Amino acid sequence: MGAHALDNELDDLAASARAALVREIELSGAWAGDPVWREAFEAVPRHLFVPYYYVGVVGGHERRWSESPDPRTRERWMRGAYADAPLATRLRDGELLSSSSQPSLMAIMLVELRVENGNRVLEIGAGTGYNAALLAHRLGDDNLVTTVDLEPEITESARRHLAAAGYHPTVVTGDGARGVPERAPFDRIIATCTLTSIPCAWLAQCNPGARILTPLATGLIALEVQDAEHAEGRFLHTPAYFVPLRGSARPDSEPAHLGGVPRRAREHELFRFLLALSRGSLEPQEAYALWEREGQPQRERYGVTVSGEHEWAWLDDPEGPYAWPLPNDRPHLLTE
């Protein structure tokens, strides 16, 4: 079979794989709240944003790429590009630096961002550029979308991928914790990296009524901005695990001193969320007592308040008895 025929076969595979991914996300109910996102996922070709990625194999990682001389390897690459799964796109010494998020989780986050026509959107974490392309497609105006990343090699490749797909949002190399003041004010901010607290610069660059959606602990917090110093909101039901902040210590996978906490709690996803959210404020045994007393609360019972220099997480009520200060550190962001 000639090279041209192989290319056509790969194009056909891309179209069918993308359609299958859209059907899978549709069935998950991810965009039921805003079906307009279906069109964006149908239109934006994810494979152009992941010309290569890594899959775990025994003893390490295997690189799959679009330029492989083996047509079967190219086919596996294409099918993987449209799997509803995160894709590792950058490794350093075997450690994950950047990835393309699971498409159905991206759909949930984009719906929860509640984008409206004409909104100016800041994305923290350019990654492959795929999410910025979805936003640009939805808004119909590349100039409304800004994406920032700390690593020049990530922003350079994101620009290339976006241009190949026909999108040209503003891509900035810089520290996402500082926002992008020259492109402010923003109506929406979405982050794709786990934070330990909300950077004050973000609020200052938002219009009143703006919405911020970001991973925090092992959840997603949606904040409504009142003004440059005040924001508040609750966690979504959805669990979310993202690459953490650059420059911060990675959270221990198993917090110390779990003695006295039953195994069923240690391994329970909602208890581990509370541990992550209250780290440094509650001992694990105190967190366990609270968790049991309050009926093993779901994520949406928790929230976050930002007021000037103070930030705290809470259960049920911002002024209630259960509240924990969030760290005041402002490390660099490591993006997803």
C-alpha positions in Angstrom: 0.0 0.0 0.0 1.4 3.4 -1.0 2.1 6.3 1.5 -0.9 8.3 0.2 -3.3 5.4 0.8 -1.8 4.9 4.3 -2.3 8.6 5.1 -6.0 8.3 4.0 -6.4 5.2 6.1 -5.0 7.1 9.1 -7.3 10.1 8.4 -10.3 7.8 8.3 -9.2 6.2 11.6 -8.8 9.7 13.2 -12.4 10.6 12.2 -13.9 7.4 13.5 -11.9 7.4 16.7 -12.9 11.0 17.4 -16.5 10.2 16.8 -16.2 7.2 19.2 -14.7 9.4 21.9 -17.5 12.0 21.5 -20.1 9.2 21.9 -18.3 7.9 25.0 -18.2 11.4 26.6 -21.9 11.9 25.6 -22.8 8.7 27.4 -20.9 9.7 30.5 -23.2 12.8 30.8 -20.2 15.1 31.1 -21.6 17.9 29.0 -25.3 17.4 29.8 -25.2 20.9 31.5 -23.9 22.6 28.3 -24.2 20.5 25.1 -22.5 23.2 23.1 -19.2 21.5 24.1 -20.0 18.5 22.1 -19.4 20.5 18.9 -15.9 21.6 20.1 -14.9 18.0 20.9 -16.2 16.9 17.5 -14.3 19.7 15.7 -10.9 19.8 17.5 -8.5 17.0 16.4 -6.8 15.8 19.6 -4.2 13.7 17.7 -2.6 17.0 16.4 -1.9 17.9 20.0 -0.2 14.6 21.0 2.2 13.8 18.1 3.9 11.5 20.7 3.1 10.3 24.1 4.3 7.6 26.6 2.6 4.5 27.8 3.7 2.5 30.8 5.3 -0.9 30.0 7.2 -3.3 32.2 10.4 -1.6 33.3 9.5 1.9 32.2 7.7 3.7 29.3 7.2 3.2 25.6 7.0 6.1 23.2 4.3 6.1 20.7 4.6 8.7 17.9 2.9 9.8 14.7 6.1 9.5 12.6 6.8 5.8 13.4 7.9 3.9 10.2 5.7 1.0 11.3 2.1 1.6 10.2 0.7 -0.6 13.0 2.5 1.6 15.5 1.0 4.7 13.9 -2.4 3.1 14.2 -1.9 2.3 17.9 -0.7 5.9 18.4 -3.9 7.2 16.7 -6.2 5.0 18.7 -4.5 6.0 21.9 -4.8 9.7 21.0 -8.6 9.3 21.1 -8.9 7.1 24.2 -10.7 8.6 27.1 -7.6 8.6 29.2 -4.8 11.0 30.2 -1.7 10.8 28.1 1.8 11.3 29.5 3.4 13.8 27.1 6.6 14.8 28.9 8.9 12.8 31.2 12.1 13.7 32.9 14.2 11.0 34.5 11.0 8.8 34.5 9.0 11.5 36.3 5.8 12.9 34.8 6.2 16.6 33.9 3.2 17.2 31.7 0.2 15.3 30.3 -2.9 15.7 28.3 -5.9 15.3 30.6 -8.6 12.7 30.3 -11.1 14.1 27.7 -14.2 13.4 29.8 -12.7 15.2 32.8 -11.8 18.1 30.5 -15.4 18.1 29.4 -16.7 18.2 33.0 -14.3 21.1 33.8 -15.2 23.1 30.7 -18.9 22.7 31.4 -18.4 23.7 35.1 -16.4 26.8 34.0 -19.8 28.1 32.6 -18.3 30.0 29.7 -20.5 32.5 28.1 -20.1 34.2 24.7 -17.7 37.1 24.9 -15.9 35.8 28.0 -12.2 36.4 28.3 -10.6 33.2 29.6 -7.2 32.5 31.2 -6.0 28.9 31.2 -3.2 28.1 33.7 -1.2 25.3 32.2 -0.9 25.3 28.4 0.0 21.6 28.3 -0.4 20.3 24.7 -2.7 23.2 23.7 -5.7 21.0 23.3 -7.8 22.6 26.0 -7.0 26.1 24.7 -8.2 25.0 21.3 -11.5 23.7 22.7 -12.0 27.1 24.4 -11.1 29.0 21.3 -13.5 26.9 19.3 -16.3 27.4 21.8 -15.8 31.1 22.0 -15.3 31.6 18.2 -12.6 34.2 18.9 -9.0 33.2 19.5 -8.3 36.6 21.1 -10.5 35.8 24.0 -8.3 32.9 25.1 -4.9 33.2 26.9 -2.9 30.2 28.1 0.2 30.3 30.2 2.9 27.8 31.1 6.2 28.0 32.9 8.2 25.9 30.5 9.3 27.5 27.2 9.4 24.1 25.5 5.8 23.4 26.5 4.6 26.8 25.2 6.5 26.4 22.0 5.0 23.0 21.2 1.5 24.2 22.3 1.8 27.0 19.7 2.8 24.6 17.0 0.0 22.2 17.8 -2.6 25.0 17.9 -1.4 26.5 14.6 -1.5 23.0 13.0 -5.2 22.7 14.1 -6.0 26.2 12.9 -6.2 28.0 16.3 -4.2 31.0 17.5 -5.0 32.0 21.1 -2.4 33.9 23.1 0.3 31.6 24.5 2.4 33.1 27.2 5.6 31.7 28.9 5.5 32.6 32.5 4.6 31.7 36.1 0.9 30.9 36.1 0.6 31.8 39.8 1.2 35.4 38.7 -1.5 35.3 36.1 -1.1 37.3 32.9 -1.8 40.9 33.9 -1.2 42.3 30.4 -4.2 40.3 29.1 -6.5 41.0 32.1 -9.3 41.4 33.1 -10.6 37.9 32.8 -14.2 36.5 33.2 -13.0 32.9 33.7 -9.8 31.2 34.9 -9.3 27.5 34.6 -6.2 25.6 36.0 -5.0 22.2 35.1 -2.6 21.6 38.0 -3.1 21.0 41.7 -2.8 24.0 44.0 -2.3 24.3 47.7 -4.0 27.7 47.8 -5.5 30.3 45.4 -3.0 32.9 44.1 -4.1 36.4 45.0 -2.9 37.6 41.6 -5.8 35.7 40.0 -8.5 37.5 41.9 -6.9 40.9 41.1 -7.0 40.1 37.4 -10.7 39.0 37.4 -13.8 41.0 36.7 -16.4 41.0 39.5 -18.6 37.9 39.0 -15.8 36.0 37.4 -15.5 32.2 37.9 -12.3 30.3 38.8 -12.1 26.5 38.5 -9.0 24.8 39.7 -7.9 21.5 41.2 -7.2 21.7 45.0 -6.4 18.7 47.2 -7.9 15.9 45.2 -11.0 17.8 44.1 -12.1 20.7 41.9 -13.1 24.0 43.5 -15.3 26.5 41.7 -15.0 30.0 43.1 -17.1 33.1 42.4 -15.0 36.3 42.5 -16.7 39.2 44.3 -13.8 41.6 43.9 -10.0 41.8 43.8 -9.7 40.4 47.3 -12.7 38.2 47.9 -13.9 34.9 46.4 -15.8 31.9 47.6 -17.2 28.6 46.4 -17.7 24.9 46.8 -16.0 21.7 45.6 -17.6 19.7 42.7 -18.5 16.1 43.3 -15.8 15.0 40.9 -12.5 13.6 42.1 -9.5 15.1 40.3 -5.8 14.1 40.4 -3.4 16.5 38.6 0.3 17.1 38.5 1.1 19.3 41.6 2.7 22.8 41.8 6.3 23.2 40.8 8.6 24.1 43.6 6.3 22.6 46.3 7.0 19.4 48.2 4.9 16.6 46.7 2.2 15.5 49.1 3.1 12.3 50.8 1.2 9.4 49.3 0.7 8.0 52.8 0.6 10.8 55.5 2.5 10.0 58.6 1.0 8.9 61.9 -2.0 7.1 60.6 -2.0 4.8 63.6 -5.5 4.5 65.1 -7.2 5.3 61.7 -8.9 2.1 60.5 -7.7 0.7 57.1 -11.1 1.2 55.5 -10.8 4.9 56.2 -7.1 5.1 55.1 -8.1 3.7 51.7 -11.3 5.6 51.4 -11.1 8.2 48.6 -13.2 10.8 50.5 -11.2 10.5 53.7 -8.0 11.0 51.7 -9.6 14.1 50.3 -10.2 15.5 53.8 -6.6 14.6 54.8 -5.2 16.5 51.8 -7.5 19.5 52.4 -6.7 19.8 56.1 -3.0 18.8 56.0 -1.1 20.9 58.5 -4.2 21.8 60.4 -5.7 18.5 61.5 -3.9 15.4 62.7 -5.2 12.3 60.8 -6.9 11.0 63.9 -8.7 14.3 64.3 -9.7 14.2 60.6 -11.0 10.7 61.0 -13.1 11.6 64.1 -14.6 14.5 62.1 -15.2 12.4 59.0 -17.1 9.8 61.0 -19.0 12.3 63.1 -20.2 14.1 59.9 -21.3 11.0 58.1 -18.3 10.7 55.7 -19.1 13.9 53.8 -19.0 14.1 50.0 -16.8 16.7 48.4 -19.6 19.2 47.6 -20.1 19.8 51.3 -16.6 21.4 51.4 -15.7 24.9 50.2 -13.0 27.6 50.1 -13.1 31.2 51.0 -10.5 33.9 50.1 -10.6 37.1 52.0 -7.7 39.4 51.6 -4.6 37.6 52.8 -6.6 34.9 54.4 -7.7 31.7 52.7 -9.5 28.8 54.4 -11.3 25.6 53.5 -14.5 24.6 55.4 -17.2 22.0 55.8 -20.8 23.1 55.2 -20.4 26.7 56.3 -17.6 29.3 55.8 -18.2 30.6 59.3 -18.9 27.2 60.9 -16.9 25.2 63.4 -15.0 23.2 60.8 -12.5 25.4 59.0 -8.7 25.0 58.1 -6.3 27.7 56.8 -4.8 27.0 53.4 -1.0 27.5 53.0 0.1 31.0 52.2 3.0 29.8 50.1 3.0 30.8 46.4 5.2 28.3 44.6 5.6 28.1 40.8 3.0 26.1 39.0 3.8 22.8 37.3 1.2 22.4 34.6 -0.9 19.6 33.3 
